[in-house]
């Protein structure tokens, strides 16, 4: 049951991330920051992105956080509307 995310929906370009950062609604908690944009006229369809800043630690730790975020999304993607873009950003609380 090892299902990978569809590569077409995963954000990989800086312009996609910056567009979400500028126009999105933000939801935070101790572990993650979630940026959500409902795109009625946006050029991006349903997209998802994962990020972890350098404050979280070395590359091994940042990649671990992104793997956890991908798994969280994969298990909950049936609850996500088809017309929204989501950016999940790991926080320092997720490291500990």
PyMOL commands that place a pseudoatom at each C-alpha (Angstrom):
pseudoatom trace, name=CA, resn=UNK, resi=1, chain=A, elem=C, hetatm=0, pos=[0.000, 0.000, 0.000]
pseudoatom trace, name=CA, resn=UNK, resi=2, chain=A, elem=C, hetatm=0, pos=[2.927, 2.307, -0.642]
pseudoatom trace, name=CA, resn=UNK, resi=3, chain=A, elem=C, hetatm=0, pos=[1.172, 4.995, -2.673]
pseudoatom trace, name=CA, resn=UNK, resi=4, chain=A, elem=C, hetatm=0, pos=[3.217, 7.894, -3.949]
pseudoatom trace, name=CA, resn=UNK, resi=5, chain=A, elem=C, hetatm=0, pos=[1.875, 11.366, -4.573]
pseudoatom trace, name=CA, resn=UNK, resi=6, chain=A, elem=C, hetatm=0, pos=[1.116, 12.269, -8.145]
pseudoatom trace, name=CA, resn=UNK, resi=7, chain=A, elem=C, hetatm=0, pos=[4.059, 14.330, -9.417]
pseudoatom trace, name=CA, resn=UNK, resi=8, chain=A, elem=C, hetatm=0, pos=[1.700, 16.625, -11.301]
pseudoatom trace, name=CA, resn=UNK, resi=9, chain=A, elem=C, hetatm=0, pos=[0.176, 18.023, -8.122]
pseudoatom trace, name=CA, resn=UNK, resi=10, chain=A, elem=C, hetatm=0, pos=[3.380, 18.557, -6.118]
pseudoatom trace, name=CA, resn=UNK, resi=11, chain=A, elem=C, hetatm=0, pos=[4.767, 22.091, -6.262]
pseudoatom trace, name=CA, resn=UNK, resi=12, chain=A, elem=C, hetatm=0, pos=[8.390, 22.302, -7.269]
pseudoatom trace, name=CA, resn=UNK, resi=13, chain=A, elem=C, hetatm=0, pos=[8.982, 25.830, -8.587]
pseudoatom trace, name=CA, resn=UNK, resi=14, chain=A, elem=C, hetatm=0, pos=[9.692, 28.902, -6.509]
pseudoatom trace, name=CA, resn=UNK, resi=15, chain=A, elem=C, hetatm=0, pos=[7.018, 30.946, -8.312]
pseudoatom trace, name=CA, resn=UNK, resi=16, chain=A, elem=C, hetatm=0, pos=[4.350, 28.486, -7.194]
pseudoatom trace, name=CA, resn=UNK, resi=17, chain=A, elem=C, hetatm=0, pos=[5.478, 28.702, -3.571]
pseudoatom trace, name=CA, resn=UNK, resi=18, chain=A, elem=C, hetatm=0, pos=[5.665, 32.512, -3.672]
pseudoatom trace, name=CA, resn=UNK, resi=19, chain=A, elem=C, hetatm=0, pos=[2.173, 32.784, -5.174]
pseudoatom trace, name=CA, resn=UNK, resi=20, chain=A, elem=C, hetatm=0, pos=[0.753, 30.690, -2.354]
pseudoatom trace, name=CA, resn=UNK, resi=21, chain=A, elem=C, hetatm=0, pos=[2.663, 32.650, 0.308]
pseudoatom trace, name=CA, resn=UNK, resi=22, chain=A, elem=C, hetatm=0, pos=[1.248, 35.950, -0.986]
pseudoatom trace, name=CA, resn=UNK, resi=23, chain=A, elem=C, hetatm=0, pos=[-2.418, 35.082, -1.495]
pseudoatom trace, name=CA, resn=UNK, resi=24, chain=A, elem=C, hetatm=0, pos=[-3.223, 32.327, 0.961]
pseudoatom trace, name=CA, resn=UNK, resi=25, chain=A, elem=C, hetatm=0, pos=[-5.026, 32.019, 4.252]
pseudoatom trace, name=CA, resn=UNK, resi=26, chain=A, elem=C, hetatm=0, pos=[-2.732, 30.788, 7.001]
pseudoatom trace, name=CA, resn=UNK, resi=27, chain=A, elem=C, hetatm=0, pos=[-3.494, 28.240, 9.701]
pseudoatom trace, name=CA, resn=UNK, resi=28, chain=A, elem=C, hetatm=0, pos=[-0.858, 27.503, 12.330]
pseudoatom trace, name=CA, resn=UNK, resi=29, chain=A, elem=C, hetatm=0, pos=[-0.239, 25.275, 15.252]
pseudoatom trace, name=CA, resn=UNK, resi=30, chain=A, elem=C, hetatm=0, pos=[2.804, 24.126, 17.158]
pseudoatom trace, name=CA, resn=UNK, resi=31, chain=A, elem=C, hetatm=0, pos=[3.961, 21.691, 14.497]
pseudoatom trace, name=CA, resn=UNK, resi=32, chain=A, elem=C, hetatm=0, pos=[3.064, 23.073, 11.072]
pseudoatom trace, name=CA, resn=UNK, resi=33, chain=A, elem=C, hetatm=0, pos=[1.991, 26.162, 9.178]
pseudoatom trace, name=CA, resn=UNK, resi=34, chain=A, elem=C, hetatm=0, pos=[-0.616, 25.480, 6.515]
pseudoatom trace, name=CA, resn=UNK, resi=35, chain=A, elem=C, hetatm=0, pos=[-1.155, 27.966, 3.692]
pseudoatom trace, name=CA, resn=UNK, resi=36, chain=A, elem=C, hetatm=0, pos=[-4.407, 27.387, 1.797]
pseudoatom trace, name=CA, resn=UNK, resi=37, chain=A, elem=C, hetatm=0, pos=[-5.541, 29.173, -1.341]
pseudoatom trace, name=CA, resn=UNK, resi=38, chain=A, elem=C, hetatm=0, pos=[-8.844, 28.483, -3.020]
pseudoatom trace, name=CA, resn=UNK, resi=39, chain=A, elem=C, hetatm=0, pos=[-8.207, 29.117, -6.678]
pseudoatom trace, name=CA, resn=UNK, resi=40, chain=A, elem=C, hetatm=0, pos=[-11.220, 30.118, -8.662]
pseudoatom trace, name=CA, resn=UNK, resi=41, chain=A, elem=C, hetatm=0, pos=[-9.201, 31.910, -11.347]
pseudoatom trace, name=CA, resn=UNK, resi=42, chain=A, elem=C, hetatm=0, pos=[-5.687, 30.837, -10.386]
pseudoatom trace, name=CA, resn=UNK, resi=43, chain=A, elem=C, hetatm=0, pos=[-3.486, 29.318, -13.057]
pseudoatom trace, name=CA, resn=UNK, resi=44, chain=A, elem=C, hetatm=0, pos=[-2.645, 26.397, -10.782]
pseudoatom trace, name=CA, resn=UNK, resi=45, chain=A, elem=C, hetatm=0, pos=[-5.104, 23.579, -10.261]
pseudoatom trace, name=CA, resn=UNK, resi=46, chain=A, elem=C, hetatm=0, pos=[-5.051, 21.467, -7.130]
pseudoatom trace, name=CA, resn=UNK, resi=47, chain=A, elem=C, hetatm=0, pos=[-1.449, 21.661, -5.937]
pseudoatom trace, name=CA, resn=UNK, resi=48, chain=A, elem=C, hetatm=0, pos=[0.378, 20.752, -2.765]
pseudoatom trace, name=CA, resn=UNK, resi=49, chain=A, elem=C, hetatm=0, pos=[3.796, 21.795, -1.520]
pseudoatom trace, name=CA, resn=UNK, resi=50, chain=A, elem=C, hetatm=0, pos=[6.019, 20.853, 1.384]
pseudoatom trace, name=CA, resn=UNK, resi=51, chain=A, elem=C, hetatm=0, pos=[8.691, 23.043, 2.947]
pseudoatom trace, name=CA, resn=UNK, resi=52, chain=A, elem=C, hetatm=0, pos=[11.072, 23.020, 5.890]
pseudoatom trace, name=CA, resn=UNK, resi=53, chain=A, elem=C, hetatm=0, pos=[13.328, 25.969, 6.658]
pseudoatom trace, name=CA, resn=UNK, resi=54, chain=A, elem=C, hetatm=0, pos=[16.949, 25.853, 7.702]
pseudoatom trace, name=CA, resn=UNK, resi=55, chain=A, elem=C, hetatm=0, pos=[16.023, 26.698, 11.295]
pseudoatom trace, name=CA, resn=UNK, resi=56, chain=A, elem=C, hetatm=0, pos=[14.834, 23.107, 11.689]
pseudoatom trace, name=CA, resn=UNK, resi=57, chain=A, elem=C, hetatm=0, pos=[18.309, 21.643, 11.420]
pseudoatom trace, name=CA, resn=UNK, resi=58, chain=A, elem=C, hetatm=0, pos=[20.496, 19.944, 8.882]
pseudoatom trace, name=CA, resn=UNK, resi=59, chain=A, elem=C, hetatm=0, pos=[19.341, 18.462, 5.571]
pseudoatom trace, name=CA, resn=UNK, resi=60, chain=A, elem=C, hetatm=0, pos=[18.591, 15.083, 7.130]
pseudoatom trace, name=CA, resn=UNK, resi=61, chain=A, elem=C, hetatm=0, pos=[16.184, 16.631, 9.638]
pseudoatom trace, name=CA, resn=UNK, resi=62, chain=A, elem=C, hetatm=0, pos=[14.518, 18.873, 7.033]
pseudoatom trace, name=CA, resn=UNK, resi=63, chain=A, elem=C, hetatm=0, pos=[13.980, 15.930, 4.688]
pseudoatom trace, name=CA, resn=UNK, resi=64, chain=A, elem=C, hetatm=0, pos=[12.533, 13.891, 7.554]
pseudoatom trace, name=CA, resn=UNK, resi=65, chain=A, elem=C, hetatm=0, pos=[10.044, 16.654, 8.319]
pseudoatom trace, name=CA, resn=UNK, resi=66, chain=A, elem=C, hetatm=0, pos=[9.035, 16.859, 4.646]
pseudoatom trace, name=CA, resn=UNK, resi=67, chain=A, elem=C, hetatm=0, pos=[8.551, 13.074, 4.518]
pseudoatom trace, name=CA, resn=UNK, resi=68, chain=A, elem=C, hetatm=0, pos=[6.258, 13.301, 7.551]
pseudoatom trace, name=CA, resn=UNK, resi=69, chain=A, elem=C, hetatm=0, pos=[4.301, 16.159, 5.950]
pseudoatom trace, name=CA, resn=UNK, resi=70, chain=A, elem=C, hetatm=0, pos=[3.902, 14.174, 2.714]
pseudoatom trace, name=CA, resn=UNK, resi=71, chain=A, elem=C, hetatm=0, pos=[2.569, 11.214, 4.675]
pseudoatom trace, name=CA, resn=UNK, resi=72, chain=A, elem=C, hetatm=0, pos=[0.103, 13.423, 6.571]
pseudoatom trace, name=CA, resn=UNK, resi=73, chain=A, elem=C, hetatm=0, pos=[-1.162, 14.821, 3.278]
pseudoatom trace, name=CA, resn=UNK, resi=74, chain=A, elem=C, hetatm=0, pos=[-1.347, 11.391, 1.637]
pseudoatom trace, name=CA, resn=UNK, resi=75, chain=A, elem=C, hetatm=0, pos=[-3.514, 10.014, 4.441]
pseudoatom trace, name=CA, resn=UNK, resi=76, chain=A, elem=C, hetatm=0, pos=[-5.835, 13.045, 4.433]
pseudoatom trace, name=CA, resn=UNK, resi=77, chain=A, elem=C, hetatm=0, pos=[-6.060, 13.953, 0.745]
pseudoatom trace, name=CA, resn=UNK, resi=78, chain=A, elem=C, hetatm=0, pos=[-9.608, 12.630, 0.454]
pseudoatom trace, name=CA, resn=UNK, resi=79, chain=A, elem=C, hetatm=0, pos=[-10.667, 15.506, 2.743]
pseudoatom trace, name=CA, resn=UNK, resi=80, chain=A, elem=C, hetatm=0, pos=[-9.095, 18.179, 0.506]
pseudoatom trace, name=CA, resn=UNK, resi=81, chain=A, elem=C, hetatm=0, pos=[-11.240, 20.084, -1.983]
pseudoatom trace, name=CA, resn=UNK, resi=82, chain=A, elem=C, hetatm=0, pos=[-10.240, 19.798, -5.619]
pseudoatom trace, name=CA, resn=UNK, resi=83, chain=A, elem=C, hetatm=0, pos=[-9.914, 23.549, -6.189]
pseudoatom trace, name=CA, resn=UNK, resi=84, chain=A, elem=C, hetatm=0, pos=[-7.387, 24.487, -3.517]
pseudoatom trace, name=CA, resn=UNK, resi=85, chain=A, elem=C, hetatm=0, pos=[-3.637, 24.767, -3.237]
pseudoatom trace, name=CA, resn=UNK, resi=86, chain=A, elem=C, hetatm=0, pos=[-1.974, 23.768, 0.018]
pseudoatom trace, name=CA, resn=UNK, resi=87, chain=A, elem=C, hetatm=0, pos=[1.502, 24.506, 1.287]
pseudoatom trace, name=CA, resn=UNK, resi=88, chain=A, elem=C, hetatm=0, pos=[2.619, 22.676, 4.427]
pseudoatom trace, name=CA, resn=UNK, resi=89, chain=A, elem=C, hetatm=0, pos=[5.599, 24.156, 6.250]
pseudoatom trace, name=CA, resn=UNK, resi=90, chain=A, elem=C, hetatm=0, pos=[7.263, 22.307, 9.124]
pseudoatom trace, name=CA, resn=UNK, resi=91, chain=A, elem=C, hetatm=0, pos=[7.969, 24.115, 12.386]
pseudoatom trace, name=CA, resn=UNK, resi=92, chain=A, elem=C, hetatm=0, pos=[10.516, 23.509, 15.116]
pseudoatom trace, name=CA, resn=UNK, resi=93, chain=A, elem=C, hetatm=0, pos=[7.894, 21.712, 17.266]
pseudoatom trace, name=CA, resn=UNK, resi=94, chain=A, elem=C, hetatm=0, pos=[7.722, 18.924, 14.698]
pseudoatom trace, name=CA, resn=UNK, resi=95, chain=A, elem=C, hetatm=0, pos=[11.413, 18.182, 15.155]
pseudoatom trace, name=CA, resn=UNK, resi=96, chain=A, elem=C, hetatm=0, pos=[11.158, 17.319, 18.841]
for i in range(1, 96): cmd.bond("trace and resi %d" % i, "trace and resi %d" % (i + 1))
show_as sticks, trace
zoom trace
